[in-house]
């Protein structure tokens, strides 16, 4: 039985990060680009995995499109921007607990209900 689900993969780091040293050169909160591999929603918990076996947990406060628009939900294969306050690296694996289902998330339900109302 799996305890986690692949949520995404870090694809791009902001230009403010010094890749040689992995240090932040500006504010502690950075917007990274992640390729979603499962449904992501604001408020869900994500875990960023490191090669040494450690991880960093964060609760996703918001998502943005690559154009900077705020999103409620990110679908698989979408590239989105996430704010993080810890070091990340390209191709870093991001996972979420398997028992989290974005379709049961309150934001996700509002999106689905809105779609139902628009249908004839």
Buried (B, 14 or more C-beta within 10 A) or exposed (E): EEEBBBBBBBBBBBEEBEEEEEEBEEEEEBBBBBBBBBBBBBBBEBBBBBEEEEEBEBEBEEBBEEEEEEBBBBEEEBBBBBBBEEBBBEEBBBBBBEEBBBEEBEBBEEBEEEEEEEEE
